[in-house]
Amino acid sequence: MNRIAWMVLRNLFRAPFWFYQISQMGKEDTPLSEQERYDYIRRMVQKVNATGRVKVQVHGCENVPEQDGFIMFPNHQGLFDVLALIEASEHPFGVVIKKEAAGIILIKQVVRALRGIAIDRDDIKSSMEVIRQMTKEVKEGRNYVIFPEGTRSRKGNQILPFKGGTFKSAVNARCPIVPVALIDSYRPFDEGGIARQTVQVHFLPPIIPEQYIGKKTIEIADIVHDQIQDKINQYI
């Protein structure tokens, strides 16, 4: 059986309530704080992952900045990546996702509740607006996740080159860059069956502005890329 179908079946009786609650959280006038909304979604994700027979191992939590206002840059392996990151991170974050995925039911509601951003990768004007919005919000103390490969690698634990443009918001905001290594995150949804799987999330030491100011974004992208691939290589 497909794991996504298995997760849906196992949580079918909870789904209507979750859907309603998350839809309410997505409204602009919700009384809930960002942390409260995130904590609710995180508990939901932890339940979904557990019933889906996926264990998320988290390493390097001490590397996540205590003060909000940072951007996480993980490698992109598959559809399970965001579920792994939400379970792993205690800090709330918005996620930048492609426009095509932003219209899928439930994903759409979750992204709204997290105050995420949908990006049209083929529209330069849209991309510049996303950079501007992220820069502004990170300066105000929000956190974000953006996948610097631009698309999932489809090569398992081998990552694609990182796009320098994805680091412009971090450079403009002068915020900490947190590399995140995802290992085996492609397995839960890309491999058939519902056998138990383990996904690893490694938060690497943050790169602070003093370490990257003056470098080109493509140079920063290469540094983050190599740190993540080195971490993955240590565990496979």
VEXDREN-2710 file (C-alpha; in Angstrom, 1 decimal):
% VEXDREN-2710
k/r/px/py/pz
1/MET/0.0/0.0/0.0
2/ASN/1.1/3.6/-0.7
3/ARG/2.3/5.2/2.5
4/ILE/0.3/8.4/1.9
5/ALA/-2.9/6.4/1.5
6/TRP/-2.0/4.5/4.7
7/MET/-1.5/7.8/6.6
8/VAL/-4.9/9.0/5.4
9/LEU/-6.7/5.9/6.4
10/ARG/-5.1/5.8/9.8
11/ASN/-6.1/9.4/10.5
12/LEU/-9.3/9.5/8.6
13/PHE/-11.4/10.1/11.8
14/ARG/-9.1/13.0/12.9
15/ALA/-8.8/14.6/9.4
16/PRO/-12.1/16.7/9.5
17/PHE/-11.3/18.2/12.9
18/TRP/-7.7/18.9/11.9
19/PHE/-8.8/20.5/8.6
20/TYR/-11.3/22.8/10.4
21/GLN/-8.8/23.9/13.0
22/ILE/-6.0/24.6/10.6
23/SER/-8.3/26.5/8.2
24/GLN/-9.3/28.7/11.2
25/MET/-5.6/29.3/12.0
26/GLY/-5.0/30.4/8.4
27/LYS/-7.3/33.4/8.9
28/GLU/-5.8/36.8/9.4
29/ASP/-7.8/37.5/12.5
30/THR/-6.9/34.3/14.3
31/PRO/-6.2/35.1/18.0
32/LEU/-3.5/32.4/18.1
33/SER/0.1/33.4/18.1
34/GLU/2.6/32.0/15.5
35/GLN/4.0/29.7/18.2
36/GLU/0.6/28.4/19.2
37/ARG/-0.3/27.7/15.6
38/TYR/3.0/26.0/14.9
39/ASP/2.8/23.9/18.0
40/TYR/-0.7/22.6/17.0
41/ILE/0.5/21.7/13.5
42/ARG/3.7/20.1/14.9
43/ARG/1.6/17.8/17.2
44/MET/-0.5/16.9/14.2
45/VAL/2.6/16.1/12.1
46/GLN/4.1/14.0/14.9
47/LYS/0.9/11.9/15.0
48/VAL/0.8/11.6/11.2
49/ASN/4.5/10.5/11.0
50/ALA/4.0/8.0/13.8
51/THR/0.9/6.4/12.3
52/GLY/2.8/6.4/9.0
53/ARG/5.5/4.3/10.5
54/VAL/8.2/6.9/10.1
55/LYS/10.7/7.8/12.8
56/VAL/12.4/11.1/12.7
57/GLN/15.8/11.2/14.3
58/VAL/17.0/14.8/15.2
59/HIS/20.6/15.8/15.6
60/GLY/22.3/19.1/16.4
61/CYS/19.4/20.9/18.0
62/GLU/22.0/22.9/19.9
63/ASN/23.0/24.5/16.6
64/VAL/19.6/26.2/16.1
65/PRO/19.8/29.8/17.2
66/GLU/17.9/30.6/20.3
67/GLN/16.8/33.9/19.0
68/ASP/14.4/33.8/16.1
69/GLY/15.1/35.6/12.8
70/PHE/17.0/33.0/10.9
71/ILE/16.7/31.0/7.7
72/MET/17.1/27.2/7.4
73/PHE/18.5/25.8/4.1
74/PRO/17.9/22.0/3.8
75/ASN/18.6/19.7/0.9
76/HIS/15.4/18.7/-0.9
77/GLN/14.9/14.9/-1.2
78/GLY/11.1/14.5/-1.4
79/LEU/7.6/15.1/-0.3
80/PHE/8.4/14.1/3.3
81/ASP/10.9/16.8/3.9
82/VAL/8.6/19.4/5.4
83/LEU/7.0/16.8/7.7
84/ALA/10.5/15.9/8.9
85/LEU/11.5/19.5/9.5
86/ILE/8.3/20.4/11.4
87/GLU/8.7/17.4/13.7
88/ALA/12.4/18.3/14.2
89/SER/12.2/22.0/14.9
90/GLU/10.7/23.6/18.0
91/HIS/11.0/27.0/16.4
92/PRO/8.1/28.0/14.2
93/PHE/8.9/28.8/10.6
94/GLY/7.3/29.7/7.3
95/VAL/8.1/27.7/4.3
96/VAL/8.7/28.7/0.7
97/ILE/7.1/26.2/-1.6
98/LYS/6.4/26.1/-5.4
99/LYS/3.1/27.5/-6.6
100/GLU/2.0/24.2/-7.9
101/ALA/2.1/22.6/-4.5
102/ALA/0.5/25.5/-2.7
103/GLY/-2.9/24.7/-4.2
104/ILE/-3.2/21.1/-2.9
105/ILE/-5.8/20.7/-0.3
106/LEU/-4.5/20.6/3.3
107/ILE/-1.0/21.7/2.1
108/LYS/-2.7/25.0/1.2
109/GLN/-4.3/25.3/4.6
110/VAL/-1.1/24.4/6.5
111/VAL/1.0/26.9/4.5
112/ARG/-1.5/29.6/5.3
113/ALA/-1.4/28.7/9.0
114/LEU/2.4/28.8/8.9
115/ARG/2.3/32.1/7.0
116/GLY/4.4/30.5/4.3
117/ILE/5.0/31.8/0.7
118/ALA/4.2/30.3/-2.6
119/ILE/6.7/31.1/-5.4
120/ASP/6.4/30.9/-9.1
121/ARG/9.8/29.7/-10.1
122/ASP/9.3/30.9/-13.7
123/ASP/8.3/34.4/-12.8
124/ILE/11.3/36.7/-12.0
125/LYS/9.1/39.4/-10.6
126/SER/7.4/36.9/-8.2
127/SER/10.8/35.6/-7.1
128/MET/12.0/39.2/-6.3
129/GLU/8.9/39.8/-4.3
130/VAL/9.5/36.6/-2.3
131/ILE/13.0/37.8/-1.5
132/ARG/11.7/41.2/-0.4
133/GLN/9.0/39.7/1.8
134/MET/11.3/37.2/3.4
135/THR/14.0/39.8/4.1
136/LYS/11.4/42.1/5.8
137/GLU/9.9/39.3/7.9
138/VAL/13.2/37.8/9.0
139/LYS/14.4/41.2/10.1
140/GLU/11.2/41.3/12.2
141/GLY/12.1/38.0/13.9
142/ARG/10.4/35.3/11.8
143/ASN/12.1/32.2/10.6
144/TYR/11.9/30.6/7.2
145/VAL/12.8/27.4/5.4
146/ILE/13.8/27.5/1.7
147/PHE/15.1/24.6/-0.4
148/PRO/18.2/26.0/-2.2
149/GLU/18.2/23.2/-4.9
150/GLY/14.9/24.6/-6.2
151/THR/13.5/21.2/-6.8
152/ARG/13.9/17.7/-5.2
153/SER/17.0/15.9/-6.3
154/ARG/15.4/12.5/-7.1
155/LYS/18.9/11.1/-6.5
156/GLY/18.4/9.8/-3.0
157/ASN/21.1/11.2/-0.7
158/GLN/23.0/12.9/-3.5
159/ILE/22.2/16.6/-3.6
160/LEU/22.0/18.9/-6.6
161/PRO/23.9/22.2/-6.9
162/PHE/22.4/25.0/-4.8
163/LYS/21.0/28.2/-6.4
164/GLY/22.8/31.3/-5.2
165/GLY/19.6/33.4/-5.5
166/THR/17.9/31.5/-2.7
167/PHE/20.4/33.1/-0.3
168/LYS/19.7/36.7/-1.2
169/SER/17.1/37.1/1.6
170/ALA/19.6/35.9/4.2
171/VAL/22.2/38.3/2.9
172/ASN/19.8/41.2/2.8
173/ALA/18.5/40.5/6.3
174/ARG/22.0/39.7/7.6
175/CYS/20.6/36.8/9.5
176/PRO/22.0/33.4/10.6
177/ILE/22.1/30.8/7.9
178/VAL/21.3/27.3/9.3
179/PRO/22.3/24.4/7.0
180/VAL/20.1/21.3/7.5
181/ALA/21.1/17.9/6.2
182/LEU/18.2/15.5/5.5
183/ILE/19.0/11.9/5.1
184/ASP/16.7/9.2/3.7
185/SER/13.8/11.7/3.6
186/TYR/13.0/10.4/0.1
187/ARG/12.2/6.9/1.4
188/PRO/8.8/7.3/3.1
189/PHE/7.0/8.5/0.0
190/ASP/9.2/7.7/-2.9
191/GLU/9.7/4.0/-2.1
192/GLY/6.7/1.6/-2.2
193/GLY/5.2/-0.1/0.8
194/ILE/4.7/0.9/4.4
195/ALA/7.7/-0.7/6.0
196/ARG/9.1/1.3/8.9
197/GLN/11.5/4.0/7.9
198/THR/13.9/6.3/9.7
199/VAL/14.6/9.8/8.5
200/GLN/17.5/11.8/9.9
201/VAL/17.5/15.6/10.4
202/HIS/20.8/17.2/11.1
203/PHE/21.0/20.9/12.1
204/LEU/24.5/22.1/11.3
205/PRO/26.3/25.0/13.0
206/PRO/24.8/28.3/11.8
207/ILE/26.8/30.6/9.5
208/ILE/26.6/34.1/11.0
209/PRO/26.7/37.3/9.0
210/GLU/30.3/38.1/9.9
211/GLN/31.3/34.8/8.2
212/TYR/29.5/35.5/4.9
213/ILE/29.3/39.2/4.4
214/GLY/31.4/40.2/1.3
215/LYS/30.9/36.8/-0.3
216/LYS/28.8/36.3/-3.5
217/THR/25.6/34.4/-3.0
218/ILE/26.9/31.6/-5.2
219/GLU/29.9/31.2/-3.0
220/ILE/27.6/31.0/0.1
221/ALA/25.5/28.4/-1.7
222/ASP/28.6/26.3/-2.4
223/ILE/29.7/26.5/1.2
224/VAL/26.3/25.4/2.5
225/HIS/26.0/22.7/-0.2
226/ASP/29.3/21.1/0.7
227/GLN/28.7/21.2/4.5
228/ILE/25.4/19.4/3.9
229/GLN/26.8/16.8/1.5
230/ASP/29.7/16.2/3.9
231/LYS/27.3/15.5/6.8
232/ILE/25.2/13.2/4.6
233/ASN/28.4/11.3/3.5
234/GLN/29.3/10.7/7.2
235/TYR/26.1/8.8/7.7
236/ILE/25.6/6.7/4.6
END
